[in-house]
Amino acid sequence: MDEGGISGGRLRIDLGAIAANYRLIAGRVAPAEAGAVVKANAYGLGAVEVTRALRDAGCRLFFVAHLGEALALRPALPADLRLIVLNGLPPGAEALCAEAHVIPVLNSPEQARRWAEAARKTGRRLPAALQFDSGMGRLGMAAEDLAPLAADALFLSAVDLVMVMSHLACADTPEHPANRAQLARFEAAAALFPGIPRALANSGGAFLPAGFHADIVRAGIALYGGAPNRDGPNPMQPVVGLEARVIQIRTIAAGGAVGYGHSHVCERESRIATIGVGYADGLPRSLGNRGAAWHAGERLPIVGRVSMDSITIDVTALAPGRIGAGDWVELIGPHQPIDALADDADTISYEMLTSLGARYDRSYVDAATCNRGDTI
Ligand SMILES: *Cc1c(COP(=O)(O)O)cnc(C)c1O
């Protein structure tokens, strides 16, 4: 049998490209520090493998969304790497968080109170990041919450503030006026905490002017090969390759229909290939009759609906000998970058990556050895 085992699809994750993308961002934002966002299992690509590759590339600061993600990842990380929980400090989890050497983002005065209280109980100063909502309208403290904290000597003696942060809502649209407005509000708020490192930019923010980089950048999607903004060509190296196996090819007569709901009717006699991946593998139903796969340099349109475990593509453009059962077609790769597939699916690279699921044969291209195809 062809390489790729017994799954309907194979996913190749290039850790060397992730390391190269990290170095590109770190170089761009220096002297600001580049931290890496590895929430949601490193955007679906494997938090442990990705974090190790980033550590080897020089990253010392990591962000996840939930305390549970941090507790799962912490044992895989050397003690000197800092791990920050973006979604804040869950009630009752203070001791767990402190014992695991995980750093919470304090998103409300109530969380700040609980963390200071935990520090007094543990008898040591506990590190935390403080988030200010500069205009995202999602997480963080209001301006009027910050001044009392900045003046609270008890709080400041109990909590070691490692960063004051905020999050940009429109960083992927460089000319959006909200970016400058958020920067101005953030700088005013951060001025209440002199000497504490400031963090504002995500991937998009790393490609905004230097003022947005502040002291620390939190890069996510760009590390994984997604375009950091909507302007021009994507400067990042592609990280993910996704191929699906052809499991059968059938000839459908003119007027014949394909798939659930008969949403595609063949105008002429057509050769229809069924490939072994579907919406259970993170290929959304919105790709039905819209997206495509690639083989031998040919774009092969998806026809009919996306099923749970399979997708039908029209391969009539390829002569019968050029594609057959067992062959692989490209879904993400040189012909079809992740952002192109996401566009066809009416979504974004973030959602595509985090939806990929567990059924693929996964292989990691090792950053250190460049051992292409090595499976971890
Ligand atoms: C997810 C997230 C990031 C990373 O964003 P990208 O656009 O993927 O670079 C940074 N900061 C916060 C607060 C986030 O939630």
The ligand as an SDF file (V2000), in Angstrom:
LIG
                    3D

 15 15  0  0  0  0  0  0  0  0999 V2000
   -5.4030   33.9750   20.5100 C   0  0  0  0  0  0  0  0  0  0  0  0
   -4.7790   35.1970   21.0800 C   0  0  0  0  0  0  0  0  0  0  0  0
   -3.5730   35.6960   20.5560 C   0  0  0  0  0  0  0  0  0  0  0  0
   -2.9390   35.1470   19.2990 C   0  0  0  0  0  0  0  0  0  0  0  0
   -3.5880   35.7110   18.1880 O   0  0  0  0  0  0  0  0  0  0  0  0
   -3.1100   35.4330   16.6810 P   0  0  0  0  0  0  0  0  0  0  0  0
   -3.9820   36.3050   15.8800 O   0  0  0  0  0  0  0  0  0  0  0  0
   -3.3460   33.9910   16.4490 O   0  0  0  0  0  0  0  0  0  0  0  0
   -1.6600   35.7890   16.6140 O   0  0  0  0  0  0  0  0  0  0  0  0
   -2.9600   36.7510   21.2090 C   0  0  0  0  0  0  0  0  0  0  0  0
   -3.5420   37.3130   22.3090 N   0  0  0  0  0  0  0  0  0  0  0  0
   -4.7050   36.8780   22.8270 C   0  0  0  0  0  0  0  0  0  0  0  0
   -5.2650   37.5590   24.0060 C   0  0  0  0  0  0  0  0  0  0  0  0
   -5.3690   35.8140   22.2180 C   0  0  0  0  0  0  0  0  0  0  0  0
   -6.5430   35.4040   22.7140 O   0  0  0  0  0  0  0  0  0  0  0  0
  1  2  1  0
  2  3  1  0
  2 14  2  0
  3  4  1  0
  3 10  2  0
  4  5  1  0
  5  6  1  0
  6  7  2  0
  6  8  1  0
  6  9  1  0
 10 11  1  0
 11 12  2  0
 12 13  1  0
 12 14  1  0
 14 15  1  0
M  END
$$$$
